[in-house]
Amino acid sequence: MPTSSHWIAFLVASILFIQVPGPSLLFTIGRALTVGRRDALLSVAGNGIGIMVQVVLIAVGLAAVVTASTVAYTVVKVVGASYVIFLGIQAIRHRRAARSALDAPAAPTRRGRGRALRTGFVVGLTNPKTLVFFVAFLPQFVQADSGHVGLQMTVLGVAFGAMAIASDSMWALLASKARDWFARKPTRLDKLGVTGGVMMVGLGATMLASE
């Protein structure tokens, strides 16, 4: 397993990496502004699960194939970016739905919870930023001579996913507080929905344009 020095270096690098604005962080803020605290936190959990699946794929060597193939990497990036853009457009189209939710808030349903989890999962699984990070940096914190490289990478990746969930959850809570403030006047929610939608569309466009 990684040594103490490897762990410390990995944790510092991960914390810095997580705080740099990227698909997961901007997606979390956009979801909190658009759909509120509960669904945003569920999306954060789904995103974390998607990231951990990336780790497993890397551990078995699939991610190395993806990053080595321009076509495969482009497919992953386009799918993830297109899905984020779709969510942003939906938020803009249904910007008035939040007002009716204020008048008659719906009780949480299993279907709603599942949708929020799936949304975050797709974004986390297809996030090219974390994919490149795992492939490029995880091997630097692994003791290759001790064996079980795949297991070491998996453990490090799960730790990264847990930190990402904790960080994104705090951002979601902060963003949802701003949403509650806007909600004091129902008409503000229309602009709020558009803002969150535009943010996600911009994020998707940035992902598409990234190298």
C-alpha positions in Angstrom: 0.0 0.0 0.0 1.1 3.7 -0.4 3.5 5.0 2.3 2.6 7.8 4.6 4.6 10.3 2.5 2.7 9.1 -0.6 -0.6 9.6 1.2 0.3 13.1 2.3 1.4 14.1 -1.1 -1.7 12.6 -2.7 -4.1 14.3 -0.3 -2.5 17.7 -0.8 -2.6 17.3 -4.6 -6.2 16.0 -4.6 -7.5 18.9 -2.4 -5.9 21.4 -4.7 -7.2 19.7 -7.8 -10.7 19.4 -6.5 -10.9 23.1 -5.7 -9.9 24.1 -9.2 -13.2 24.9 -11.1 -14.0 22.0 -13.4 -17.0 20.0 -14.7 -17.9 18.5 -11.3 -17.7 21.7 -9.2 -19.5 23.9 -11.8 -22.1 21.2 -12.4 -22.7 21.0 -8.6 -23.2 24.8 -8.3 -25.5 24.9 -11.4 -27.6 22.0 -10.0 -28.0 23.7 -6.6 -29.1 26.9 -8.2 -31.5 25.1 -10.6 -33.1 22.2 -8.7 -32.3 23.0 -5.0 -30.5 21.5 -2.1 -31.8 17.9 -2.0 -31.4 17.0 -5.7 -28.1 18.9 -5.8 -26.7 16.7 -2.9 -28.0 13.6 -4.6 -26.3 14.7 -7.8 -23.1 15.1 -5.8 -23.4 11.6 -4.5 -24.0 10.3 -8.0 -21.1 12.3 -9.3 -18.8 10.7 -6.6 -20.0 7.2 -7.6 -19.2 8.0 -11.2 -15.7 9.1 -10.3 -15.1 5.9 -8.3 -16.2 3.9 -11.3 -13.6 5.7 -13.3 -11.0 4.6 -10.8 -12.1 0.9 -11.2 -11.8 1.3 -15.0 -8.3 2.7 -14.6 -7.3 0.0 -12.2 -8.1 -2.7 -14.8 -6.3 -0.7 -17.6 -9.4 0.6 -19.5 -8.7 4.2 -18.8 -5.2 4.0 -20.2 -6.7 2.7 -23.5 -9.1 5.6 -23.5 -6.5 8.3 -23.0 -4.2 6.6 -25.5 -6.9 6.7 -28.2 -8.0 10.1 -29.4 -11.3 8.7 -30.7 -12.2 7.0 -27.4 -11.3 10.1 -25.4 -13.3 12.4 -27.7 -16.3 10.1 -27.4 -16.1 10.3 -23.6 -15.8 14.0 -23.6 -18.5 14.7 -26.1 -21.0 12.4 -24.3 -20.4 14.1 -21.0 -20.5 17.6 -22.4 -23.6 17.0 -24.5 -25.4 15.7 -21.4 -24.5 18.8 -19.4 -25.7 21.1 -22.2 -29.0 19.1 -22.4 -29.5 19.6 -18.7 -28.8 23.3 -19.0 -31.3 23.7 -21.9 -33.9 21.8 -19.9 -33.4 24.2 -16.9 -33.9 27.2 -19.2 -37.0 25.7 -20.8 -38.6 24.8 -17.5 -37.5 27.9 -15.6 -41.0 28.6 -14.3 -41.5 25.2 -12.8 -39.8 26.3 -9.6 -42.6 28.8 -8.9 -45.2 26.0 -8.8 -42.9 24.0 -6.6 -42.9 26.8 -4.1 -46.7 26.9 -4.1 -47.1 23.1 -3.7 -43.8 21.4 -2.9 -43.8 17.8 -4.0 -42.7 15.1 -1.6 -39.5 13.4 -2.5 -40.0 10.2 -4.6 -37.8 7.3 -5.3 -38.0 8.1 -9.0 -36.9 11.7 -8.3 -34.0 10.5 -6.2 -32.9 8.0 -8.8 -33.0 10.7 -11.5 -30.8 13.0 -9.5 -28.3 10.2 -8.8 -28.2 9.2 -12.4 -27.6 12.7 -13.5 -24.6 13.2 -11.3 -23.4 9.7 -12.1 -23.2 10.4 -15.9 -21.4 13.7 -15.3 -18.9 12.0 -12.9 -18.3 9.0 -15.1 -17.7 11.1 -18.3 -15.6 13.9 -16.6 -12.4 14.1 -18.7 -10.7 16.2 -16.1 -10.7 13.5 -13.4 -10.0 10.8 -16.1 -6.8 12.5 -17.1 -5.9 13.3 -13.5 -6.3 9.6 -12.5 -4.3 8.3 -15.4 -1.5 10.9 -15.2 -1.1 11.3 -11.4 -2.3 8.1 -9.6 0.7 6.1 -10.7 3.0 8.6 -9.0 1.6 7.8 -5.6 1.7 4.0 -6.0 4.4 1.7 -4.7 5.0 -0.4 -7.8 7.6 -2.6 -6.2 5.1 -3.7 -3.5 2.7 -5.3 -5.9 -1.1 -5.0 -6.0 -0.9 -1.8 -8.1 -4.5 -2.0 -9.2 -5.7 -2.3 -5.6 -3.5 0.7 -4.5 -4.9 2.8 -7.4 -8.4 1.8 -6.4 -7.9 2.8 -2.8 -6.4 6.2 -3.7 -9.3 6.8 -6.2 -11.9 6.0 -3.6 -10.3 8.4 -1.2 -10.3 11.1 -3.9 -14.0 10.4 -4.6 -14.8 10.8 -0.9 -13.0 14.1 -0.7 -14.7 15.3 -3.9 -18.2 14.4 -2.4 -17.4 16.3 0.8 -16.1 19.4 -1.0 -18.9 19.4 -3.6 -21.5 19.0 -0.9 -20.3 22.1 0.8 -20.5 24.0 -2.4 -24.0 22.7 -3.0 -25.2 23.8 0.4 -23.7 27.3 -0.1 -25.3 27.6 -3.5 -28.6 26.4 -2.3 -28.6 29.1 0.4 -28.4 31.6 -2.4 -31.3 29.9 -4.1 -33.4 30.2 -0.9 -32.6 33.9 -0.8 -33.8 34.4 -4.4 -36.9 32.3 -3.6 -38.3 35.0 -1.3 -39.7 36.6 -4.5 -41.1 33.9 -6.8 -40.3 35.9 -9.9 -36.6 35.7 -9.1 -36.7 31.9 -9.6 -37.3 32.4 -13.4 -34.0 34.3 -13.6 -32.4 31.8 -11.3 -33.4 28.9 -13.5 -32.0 30.7 -16.5 -28.7 31.5 -14.7 -28.2 27.9 -13.6 -29.1 26.7 -17.1 -26.7 29.1 -18.8 -24.0 28.0 -16.4 -24.4 24.4 -17.3 -24.6 25.1 -21.1 -21.4 27.2 -20.7 -19.8 24.4 -18.8 -20.7 21.8 -21.5 -19.3 24.1 -24.2 -16.1 24.5 -22.3 -15.8 20.8 -22.0 -16.2 20.4 -25.7 -13.6 23.1 -26.5 -11.0 21.7 -24.0 -8.0 19.9 -25.4 
